[in-house]
Amino acid sequence: MKAKAFLLATALALISGLAFGMSKNQSKVEVVGVLEWYGNAPFARLGLKDKEQNLYYLKASDEDLKKIGALSGNIVSVNGILTGEQAPVEMASAIVLKVKSWKKAGK
């Protein structure tokens, strides 16, 4: 009886740990792609489309978004973290990328 209770408790702890770990699963990445604005003001969102046509929603401070947005239409390299969060409705299919740094990439 104690063995069954132990196994059940262990299984629940493992499942809880996996579920918690998946929600915190964040990956550091570098994405290179074309920077574009999506949607219309005042709800325009800054996105990056890579060569495989993956769309990334760029999450950053308003100040950084303004600086990055000045490079719209250019090829940009962005370093950041894939958060696993849901992107805004305007970019529902996008992958959320929390921006840490960026630079204009040469063509």
ChimeraX attribute file (.defattr): number of C-alpha atoms within 10 A of each C-alpha:
attribute: neighborCount
match mode: 1-to-1
recipient: residues
	/A:1	5
	/A:2	7
	/A:3	8
	/A:4	9
	/A:5	10
	/A:6	11
	/A:7	11
	/A:8	12
	/A:9	12
	/A:10	12
	/A:11	12
	/A:12	12
	/A:13	12
	/A:14	12
	/A:15	12
	/A:16	12
	/A:17	11
	/A:18	12
	/A:19	12
	/A:20	11
	/A:21	11
	/A:22	11
	/A:23	11
	/A:24	11
	/A:25	12
	/A:26	16
	/A:27	11
	/A:28	13
	/A:29	15
	/A:30	15
	/A:31	19
	/A:32	19
	/A:33	23
	/A:34	21
	/A:35	26
	/A:36	19
	/A:37	16
	/A:38	15
	/A:39	13
	/A:40	9
	/A:41	8
	/A:42	6
	/A:43	12
	/A:44	13
	/A:45	21
	/A:46	21
	/A:47	24
	/A:48	28
	/A:49	19
	/A:50	17
	/A:51	10
	/A:52	7
	/A:53	10
	/A:54	13
	/A:55	21
	/A:56	23
	/A:57	26
	/A:58	23
	/A:59	21
	/A:60	17
	/A:61	11
	/A:62	9
	/A:63	9
	/A:64	15
	/A:65	15
	/A:66	12
	/A:67	12
	/A:68	21
	/A:69	17
	/A:70	12
	/A:71	15
	/A:72	16
	/A:73	13
	/A:74	17
	/A:75	20
	/A:76	23
	/A:77	20
	/A:78	24
	/A:79	18
	/A:80	22
	/A:81	18
	/A:82	21
	/A:83	17
	/A:84	16
	/A:85	13
	/A:86	13
	/A:87	18
	/A:88	13
	/A:89	11
	/A:90	14
	/A:91	19
	/A:92	12
	/A:93	14
	/A:94	20
	/A:95	20
	/A:96	23
	/A:97	29
	/A:98	23
	/A:99	21
	/A:100	15
	/A:101	13
	/A:102	17
	/A:103	13
	/A:104	16
	/A:105	13
	/A:106	8
	/A:107	6
